[in-house]
Amino acid sequence: MNKSKVIRETISVCPVCLKKVKAKIVEENGKVLLKKSCTLHGNFNDVYWANAELYHWAEDFAQKTSEIKPFSKQPLDKCPYDCGLCSLHASKTVMAVIDVTNECDLKCPICFANSPNMRSIYEPTKENIRRMLRFLKKQDPPPPAVMFSGGEPTVRDDIVEIVNMAHDLRFMVLLATNGLKMAQNPKMVKNLKNAGLNIVYLQFDGLTNPPYEKLRGTKLLQKKLKLIKLCRDSDIEIVLVPTVHGGINDNEIGDIIRFAAENVDIIRGIVFQPMSFTGRTGNLVSSKNRICNSLLAKRIEEQTAGKISEKDLFPVSLMVPPIKVMSNFVAKSWPLFTPTPYCGLWNWVLISKQSNGLFTPINRFLNFDVFMSDLNAINRTSNNQRIGKISIYLKLLFTALRSLDWRKIQQEAGLINTVKMLIKIHTKPSYGSLGDIRRRLLLIGCMAFMDPYNFDIERAKRCVIHYVTPDLRLIPFCAYNIFYRSQIEQMYSTANQDSITSNRLLHQLPE
């Protein structure tokens, strides 16, 4: 029997004309679907999550641990067509993205940004980028991280200077790159390190060449491996970013995790990105083979033989209780990680001291239900009563001891060191707070960005990854790529492709 239950109603868009339409999130035959209808173009159904049980589990966990309020019922007359964060937006900027060019040295068949194209070139000057960075620094609170993206950011001759500008303003700096120019230029890698680059956010679609040939149009694996070696030599940490699609590379998910575990000294994490259907993507593949977050979690469990299970991956809002505790000890608080539980799942795995091939999700050592519940209790107490920092220290100590599996922790990390680390990262938060164990912690995450088929306005309202535009607007990531990218690039283009390429060849690209 075809059982159907409406979970909630939302606003989406027609994938053909982008007109705003009413939509329903529906549970049906064990799946969660997004259903909508356009008066001009008919009915559309898209899989929201392939596993309804995991959908509800993630939703319940997020509400229980992060105490995020339910969706608001505020009117959305202009949203999403008049964007620039407004009073309706429910989250602050956790990571800001600045596109420094729309040029690229590849022409991937699946590029969501449609780069490169034959239209005019979008390339903000260094002074414009400096204005954007200063604008971010004035946000309350400012985002801790900035990602430079594109196009391919390393095609700019001044990318080292741009990275240094962000570093000088004390942002964590990420560079989203295909890695080709860096792999060919060891000096560039060293210069980026010296300029303050923290993380190479590396396009990495598999450990064989067929996925690259299909998704990128050419064999790239050896160049990716070469860059990883160069980053190790210069001590620039790496996050691997596989774009995943059914029947192309979803069979390599486990291999990518094992590869990262074997190279955990320099690879800090993997962020799997199920393919979204913006830009050129729809010309190559069909949304029928979409890998949603729940399918990705299933593949991870299957291909790691259960070492990482579906429910070892948690909503990103898991970070809300720790950040609230941190705010008692820092001058400027961090923005809260408050996207919807449907946006992404993640966790850290601890790589065994005995063997790089062995890894264990940290919730097997630290009971998240108990730990987050205790942190929420600390936050409520600190909000309602005047309690000193020493009292919070003691409560954190008790929480750590109550939440840890002592036997497993002693074997892998040492109980005293782990308790000290947990207290330190809450009271003196920094990358260094993790100590030596950070070289054995690997982030496993999946972030499924929206497209016109599965757009849900409630997800856009809670987005925490925002593009910065030259006119100093902050626009949610998915909304930017669906509605704004071509408009912004056309509005702020500076030169046609022939002239900017000619300037580059002469090494005289002006600001």
C-alpha positions in Angstrom: 0.0 0.0 0.0 1.2 3.5 -0.9 1.2 5.2 2.5 1.7 8.9 2.5 2.0 11.4 5.3 2.7 15.2 5.1 5.5 16.0 7.5 5.5 19.8 6.8 4.7 22.4 4.2 7.3 24.7 2.8 8.1 27.0 -0.2 10.1 25.8 -3.2 10.5 26.8 -6.8 9.6 25.4 -10.2 12.8 23.9 -11.6 11.9 25.2 -15.1 10.9 28.8 -14.5 12.1 29.3 -10.9 8.7 30.7 -9.9 8.0 30.3 -6.2 5.6 27.5 -5.5 4.1 25.8 -2.5 5.6 22.4 -1.6 5.1 19.6 0.8 7.7 17.4 2.5 6.0 14.0 2.4 6.9 10.6 4.0 6.0 7.8 1.5 7.1 4.2 1.4 10.0 4.7 3.7 11.3 7.8 1.9 10.9 11.5 2.4 9.9 13.3 -0.8 9.5 17.0 -1.8 6.4 17.4 -3.9 5.3 20.6 -5.7 3.4 21.8 -8.7 3.8 24.7 -11.1 0.7 26.0 -13.0 2.8 26.3 -16.1 5.1 23.3 -16.0 3.3 20.6 -14.0 4.1 18.4 -11.0 7.6 17.6 -9.6 8.6 15.1 -7.0 12.2 14.7 -5.8 13.7 12.5 -3.1 14.5 14.7 -0.1 16.0 11.8 2.0 15.9 8.2 0.8 15.6 6.9 4.4 12.7 8.4 6.4 13.8 6.7 9.6 17.2 8.4 9.4 15.5 11.7 8.5 13.4 11.6 11.7 16.4 10.5 13.8 18.5 13.4 12.6 15.6 15.8 13.2 15.0 14.5 16.7 18.7 14.6 17.6 19.1 18.2 16.5 16.1 19.4 18.4 17.1 17.5 21.5 20.8 18.4 21.7 21.0 21.9 20.1 17.6 23.1 21.4 17.0 24.9 18.1 13.6 26.4 17.7 11.1 24.9 15.2 10.6 26.6 11.8 9.1 30.0 12.0 5.8 31.0 10.4 7.0 34.5 9.4 5.8 35.8 6.0 8.3 35.3 3.1 7.0 37.6 0.5 10.3 38.6 -1.1 12.4 35.5 -0.1 14.4 34.1 -2.0 14.4 36.8 -4.8 15.6 39.8 -2.8 18.4 38.2 -0.8 21.0 39.7 1.4 20.7 38.4 5.0 17.6 39.9 6.6 15.6 39.6 9.8 14.0 36.4 8.6 17.4 34.7 8.4 17.8 32.4 11.4 21.6 31.8 11.3 24.8 33.8 11.4 27.7 33.3 8.9 29.9 30.4 10.0 31.9 30.4 6.8 32.0 33.1 4.2 32.7 32.3 0.5 34.4 34.9 -1.8 34.6 34.0 -5.5 37.8 35.7 -6.7 37.2 34.8 -10.4 34.9 32.9 -12.7 37.8 31.7 -14.8 39.0 28.1 -14.6 41.7 25.9 -16.0 39.2 23.0 -16.4 35.8 22.8 -18.0 34.1 20.2 -15.8 30.9 18.9 -17.3 29.3 19.1 -13.9 30.4 22.6 -12.8 27.7 24.1 -10.6 29.2 27.5 -11.2 29.3 27.1 -15.0 33.0 28.1 -15.1 34.6 29.0 -17.3 32.1 30.6 -19.7 32.3 32.8 -22.7 30.6 35.7 -21.1 32.5 38.6 -19.5 34.9 37.9 -16.7 34.0 38.3 -13.0 37.1 39.1 -11.1 36.9 41.5 -8.1 39.9 43.7 -7.6 42.1 43.2 -4.5 40.7 46.3 -3.1 37.1 45.0 -3.5 38.1 41.8 -1.8 39.7 43.7 1.0 36.4 45.6 1.5 34.5 42.3 1.6 36.9 40.9 4.2 36.6 44.1 6.4 32.8 43.9 6.0 32.9 40.3 7.3 35.1 41.4 10.2 32.4 43.8 11.3 29.7 41.1 11.5 28.4 40.3 15.0 29.9 37.8 15.4 32.4 37.7 12.5 32.7 34.3 10.8 35.8 32.4 11.9 36.5 31.1 8.3 36.8 32.5 4.8 36.9 30.3 1.7 38.3 31.7 -1.6 36.6 30.0 -4.5 35.6 30.5 -8.1 36.1 29.4 -10.9 39.5 28.3 -10.0 41.1 30.8 -7.6 44.7 29.9 -8.3 44.4 31.2 -11.9 44.8 34.6 -10.3 48.4 35.8 -10.2 47.7 37.6 -7.0 46.1 34.7 -5.1 48.9 34.6 -2.5 48.4 38.3 -1.7 44.6 37.7 -1.4 45.2 34.8 1.1 47.6 37.0 3.1 44.9 39.8 3.4 42.5 37.3 5.0 45.2 35.9 7.2 46.2 39.4 8.4 42.5 39.9 9.5 42.8 36.6 11.5 40.4 34.5 9.5 41.0 30.8 9.1 41.7 30.7 5.3 40.5 27.9 3.0 41.2 27.7 -0.7 38.7 25.7 -2.8 40.8 24.3 -5.7 41.1 21.6 -8.3 44.8 21.6 -7.3 46.2 21.6 -10.9 48.3 24.8 -10.7 49.5 24.1 -7.2 50.5 20.6 -8.2 52.6 22.0 -11.0 54.1 24.8 -8.9 55.8 23.8 -5.6 56.8 27.4 -5.0 53.2 28.5 -5.1 52.4 25.9 -2.4 55.1 27.3 -0.2 54.1 30.9 -0.8 50.5 30.1 0.1 51.6 28.5 3.3 53.8 31.5 4.2 50.9 33.8 3.3 48.7 32.1 5.9 46.7 29.5 4.0 45.3 27.0 6.5 43.4 24.4 4.5 43.4 23.3 0.9 39.8 22.4 0.1 40.7 19.9 -2.6 38.4 18.6 -5.3 38.9 14.8 -5.0 36.4 12.6 -6.8 38.0 9.2 -6.3 41.0 6.9 -6.2 40.7 5.8 -9.8 40.7 7.9 -13.0 37.2 7.0 -14.4 35.3 9.4 -12.1 37.6 12.2 -13.1 37.2 11.4 -16.8 33.4 11.4 -16.4 33.0 14.4 -14.0 36.0 16.6 -15.0 36.7 15.5 -18.6 40.2 14.3 -18.0 42.4 12.0 -15.9 43.5 13.9 -12.8 44.3 11.4 -10.0 48.1 11.6 -10.2 48.0 15.4 -10.0 45.8 15.2 -6.9 48.3 12.8 -5.3 51.2 15.0 -6.2 49.6 18.0 -4.5 48.9 16.0 -1.4 52.6 15.3 -1.2 53.5 19.0 -1.7 51.0 20.0 1.0 52.6 17.6 3.4 56.0 19.0 2.6 54.8 22.5 3.4 52.5 21.4 6.2 49.2 22.8 4.6 46.3 20.7 5.8 43.8 19.3 3.3 40.1 18.6 3.3 39.1 16.2 0.4 35.9 17.2 -1.4 34.4 14.5 -3.5 31.4 15.4 -5.7 29.4 12.1 -5.5 26.8 10.7 -7.9 25.1 7.4 -8.2 26.7 5.0 -10.7 29.8 7.2 -11.2 31.8 7.2 -7.9 29.5 6.2 -5.1 31.3 2.9 -5.0 34.6 4.6 -4.0 33.3 6.3 -0.8 34.9 3.7 1.5 38.2 3.8 -0.4 38.4 7.6 -0.1 37.8 7.3 3.7 40.5 4.6 4.1 42.9 6.8 2.0 42.3 9.8 4.2 42.8 7.7 7.3 46.1 6.5 6.0 47.1 10.1 5.4 45.6 11.6 8.5 48.8 13.4 9.3 48.0 16.0 6.6 44.3 15.2 5.6 42.0 16.8 8.2 38.8 15.6 6.7 36.5 14.6 3.9 33.4 16.6 2.9 31.3 14.5 0.5 29.1 16.7 -1.7 26.2 14.9 -3.4 25.8 16.5 -6.8 23.5 19.5 -7.0 21.8 20.4 -10.3 22.8 23.9 -11.0 25.2 25.2 -13.6 26.1 22.6 -16.2 25.3 19.5 -14.1 22.0 18.6 -15.7 23.6 18.4 -19.1 25.6 15.3 -18.0 23.7 13.3 -15.4 20.2 12.8 -14.2 18.8 13.7 -10.8 17.2 10.2 -10.7 20.6 8.9 -9.5 21.0 11.6 -6.9 22.8 10.6 -3.7 21.1 12.3 -0.8 22.6 12.6 2.7 20.9 9.4 3.9 22.0 7.4 0.9 25.6 8.7 1.5 25.4 7.6 5.1 24.2 4.2 3.9 27.2 3.9 1.5 29.6 4.9 4.2 28.3 2.1 6.5 28.3 -0.5 3.7 31.8 0.4 2.5 33.4 0.6 5.9 31.9 -2.7 7.0 30.0 -0.9 9.8 33.1 0.8 11.3 31.1 4.0 10.6 27.4 3.4 10.8 24.6 5.6 9.5 23.9 6.8 13.0 27.5 7.6 13.7 26.9 10.7 11.5 25.1 13.6 13.2 23.5 16.9 12.3 25.9 19.8 12.1 24.0 21.6 14.9 25.8 19.1 17.2 28.3 21.9 17.7 25.8 24.3 19.2 26.1 23.2 22.9 29.9 23.3 22.9 30.1 26.7 21.2 27.6 28.1 23.8 29.9 26.9 26.6 32.9 28.4 24.8 31.2 31.8 24.8 31.7 32.1 28.5 35.4 32.2 28.0 36.1 34.2 24.9 35.9 37.9 24.2 34.0 37.4 20.9 31.7 34.5 20.6 31.5 32.2 17.6 28.5 32.0 15.3 26.3 29.0 16.1 26.2 26.1 13.7 22.5 26.1 13.2 21.6 24.8 9.7 18.7 22.4 9.5 19.4 18.8 10.2 18.6 18.1 6.6 21.6 20.1 5.3 24.4 17.8 6.3 25.7 15.1 8.6 29.2 14.8 10.1 31.4 13.3 12.8 35.1 12.9 13.6 36.8 9.5 13.6 39.8 8.7 15.7 42.6 6.9 13.8 44.1 4.2 15.9 47.6 4.5 17.3 48.2 0.9 16.4 47.2 1.1 12.7 46.2 3.8 10.3 43.7 1.4 8.8 41.7 1.3 12.0 39.3 4.2 12.8 36.5 4.7 15.3 33.8 7.5 15.4 34.4 9.6 18.5 30.8 9.0 19.7 32.0 5.4 20.5 34.3 7.1 23.1 32.1 10.0 24.1 28.4 9.5 24.7 27.0 12.4 22.7 23.5 12.2 24.3 24.9 12.5 27.8 27.6 15.0 26.9 25.4 17.4 25.0 22.6 17.2 27.6 25.1 18.2 30.3 26.5 21.0 28.2 22.9 22.3 27.7 22.4 22.2 31.4 25.6 24.2 32.0 24.4 26.8 29.4 21.0 27.1 31.1 22.7 27.6 34.5 25.2 30.1 33.2 22.3 32.1 31.5 20.0 32.1 34.6 22.5 32.4 37.4 25.8 34.3 38.0 28.2 31.5 38.2 32.0 31.9 37.9 34.4 30.3 35.4 35.7 28.0 38.1 32.2 26.6 38.6 32.0 26.0 34.8 35.4 24.3 34.8 34.2 21.9 37.5 31.0 21.1 35.7 32.9 20.5 32.5 35.2 18.1 34.4 32.2 16.2 35.8 30.6 16.1 32.3 33.7 14.8 30.7 34.2 12.0 33.2 30.5 11.1 33.1 30.4 10.9 29.3 33.6 9.1 28.4 34.2 5.4 27.9 37.2 5.3 30.3 38.5 1.9 29.0 38.5 2.9 25.3 39.8 6.4 26.0 42.7 5.1 28.1 43.7 2.7 25.4 43.6 5.2 22.5 44.4 8.6 24.0 44.8 8.5 27.7 42.0 9.5 30.1 43.8 12.4 31.7 44.9 13.9 28.4 41.4 13.5 26.9 39.7 15.2 29.9 42.2 18.1 29.8 41.7 18.4 26.0 37.9 18.5 26.4 38.1 21.2 29.0 40.7 23.2 27.1 38.8 23.3 23.8 35.7 24.7 25.7 37.6 27.2 27.8 40.5 28.3 25.5 39.2 27.3 22.1 41.8 27.2 19.3 43.0 24.8 16.8 46.0 24.1 19.1 43.6 23.1 21.9 43.3 19.6 20.3 47.0 19.1 20.9 48.8 16.1 19.3 45.5 14.2 18.9 44.4 16.6 16.0 46.8 14.6 13.8 44.7 11.5 14.4 41.2 13.1 14.1 39.5 12.9 10.7 36.3 14.8 9.9 33.8 12.8 7.9 31.0 15.0 6.6 28.4 15.2 3.9 26.8 18.5 2.8 24.1 18.2 0.2 23.5 21.6 -1.4 20.1 22.4 -2.9 19.1 23.0 -6.5 15.8 24.0 -8.2 14.5 20.4 -7.8 14.8 20.1 -4.0 14.9 23.8 -2.9 13.4 24.2 0.5 13.1 27.8 1.7 13.4 26.7 5.4 16.9 25.3 4.6 17.9 28.6 3.0 16.7 30.5 6.0 19.0 28.5 8.3 22.0 28.4 6.0 25.4 29.1 7.7 27.6 29.2 4.5 27.2 32.6 2.8 28.6 34.1 -0.3 29.9 37.7 0.0 29.1 39.9 -3.0 30.9 43.1 -4.1 28.0 45.2 -3.0 28.5 43.7 0.5 25.5 41.4 0.7 25.6 38.0 2.4 23.6 35.4 0.4 23.0 31.8 1.4 25.1 29.4 -0.6 22.4 27.4 -2.3 20.3 30.5 -3.0 23.3 32.2 -4.6 23.9 29.4 -7.0 20.3 29.0 -8.0 19.2 32.6 -8.3 22.0 35.1 -8.1 25.3 33.8 -9.5 24.8 34.8 -13.2 23.2 38.1 -12.1 26.1 39.1 -9.8 28.8 38.0 -12.2 27.2 40.0 -15.0 26.7 43.1 -12.8 30.3 43.2 -11.6 32.2 41.9 -14.6 35.3 43.8 -15.4 36.6 42.7 -18.8 35.9 40.3 -21.6 37.6 36.9 -21.7 40.1 37.8 -24.5 41.4 41.0 -22.8 41.8 39.4 -19.3 43.6 36.4 -20.8 45.9 38.7 -22.7 46.7 40.6 -19.6 47.5 37.5 -17.7 49.9 36.4 -20.4 51.7 39.7 -20.0 51.7 39.3 -16.2 50.2 42.7 -16.0 46.7 42.1 -14.7 45.6 45.4 -13.1 43.8 45.7 -9.8 
